[in-house]
Structure formats: C-alpha cells, structure tokens
C-alpha cells in the first residue's frame, strides 16, 4: 500500500506531505467554524428556554 508513495522522488514526497498538511489545516478551520456556530445556536436555544421558564438552572432560587 505504501510502496507507490515511498518509490517517488523526494520532491513528490514533499509535495504530497505539503498537500496533506494543507488539507488538515483547512479541515481544522472548518471544524472550528462549525463548532463556534453550533455553540452560538445552543446558547441562543438555552437562553430562550430559560427566558420562557422551560429550563430551571437554579432550582429553589
């Protein structure tokens, strides 16, 4: 499986590693953006539930 990768020249291996690194960076950036958006939506939903009285965060207060 790794034989085609290891049989190439050093330049091709470096380019492949650079491409893989770029893909990882882009994937992490997309994941961070998605996580921030999900967090904002969750905060808004929780605030709405708390404001309408459907969510009681501090029982007995």
TORMILO-256599 format. One record per residue (C-alpha): x, y, z; residue in one letter; residue number from 1. Coordinates in Angstrom, 3 decimals. Each point is the difference from the previous one (the first is absolute). Example, Ala and Ser with C-alpha at 12.3 -4.5 7.8 and 13.67 -1.06 7.14 Angstrom:
BEGIN
<r <12.300,-4.500,7.800>,a,1>
<r <1.370,3.440,-0.660>,s,2>
//
This chain:
BEGIN
<r <0.000,0.000,0.000>,x,1>
<r <2.798,2.428,0.872>,x,2>
<r <2.328,-1.198,-2.762>,x,3>
<r <-1.231,2.521,-2.637>,x,4>
<r <0.458,2.803,2.510>,x,5>
<r <3.522,-0.988,1.019>,x,6>
<r <1.207,-0.683,-3.535>,x,7>
<r <-0.412,3.623,-1.141>,x,8>
<r <2.576,2.720,0.056>,x,9>
<r <0.639,2.219,2.985>,x,10>
<r <-1.716,2.947,-1.692>,x,11>
<r <-3.178,-1.993,-0.591>,x,12>
<r <0.013,-1.220,3.577>,x,13>
<r <0.453,3.561,1.248>,x,14>
<r <-2.852,1.230,-2.183>,x,15>
<r <-2.240,-2.813,1.217>,x,16>
<r <0.824,0.825,3.613>,x,17>
<r <-0.675,3.692,-0.622>,x,18>
<r <-3.355,-0.805,-1.607>,x,19>
<r <-0.955,-2.238,2.916>,x,20>
<r <0.993,2.739,2.453>,x,21>
<r <-2.118,2.540,-1.900>,x,22>
<r <-3.001,-2.331,0.062>,x,23>
<r <0.389,-0.458,3.762>,x,24>
<r <0.183,3.755,0.563>,x,25>
<r <-3.111,0.633,-2.100>,x,26>
<r <-1.899,-2.786,1.773>,x,27>
<r <0.905,1.403,3.420>,x,28>
<r <-1.081,3.510,-1.017>,x,29>
<r <-3.352,-1.322,-1.242>,x,30>
<r <-0.463,-2.025,3.187>,x,31>
<r <0.701,3.048,2.173>,x,32>
<r <-2.485,2.141,-1.940>,x,33>
<r <-2.625,-2.714,0.272>,x,34>
<r <0.605,-0.434,3.721>,x,35>
<r <-0.344,3.742,0.604>,x,36>
<r <-3.280,0.125,-1.926>,x,37>
<r <-1.408,-3.006,1.849>,x,38>
<r <1.032,1.593,3.293>,x,39>
<r <-1.743,3.263,-0.868>,x,40>
<r <-3.191,-1.815,-0.992>,x,41>
<r <0.084,-2.059,3.202>,x,42>
<r <0.475,3.150,2.100>,x,43>
<r <-2.945,1.711,-1.695>,x,44>
<r <-2.236,-3.049,0.461>,x,45>
<r <0.949,-0.344,3.669>,x,46>
<r <-0.574,3.721,0.587>,x,47>
<r <-3.421,-0.242,-1.623>,x,48>
<r <-0.945,-3.044,2.068>,x,49>
<r <1.170,1.739,3.176>,x,50>
<r <-1.881,3.208,-0.871>,x,51>
<r <-3.253,-1.862,-0.583>,x,52>
<r <0.341,-1.908,3.250>,x,53>
<r <0.344,-3.420,-1.634>,x,54>
<r <3.544,-0.383,1.314>,x,55>
<r <0.721,0.372,3.689>,x,56>
<r <3.720,0.322,0.542>,x,57>
<r <-0.152,0.959,3.686>,x,58>
<r <-2.757,-1.998,1.657>,x,59>
<r <-1.322,1.502,3.207>,x,60>
<r <1.365,3.500,-0.632>,x,61>
//
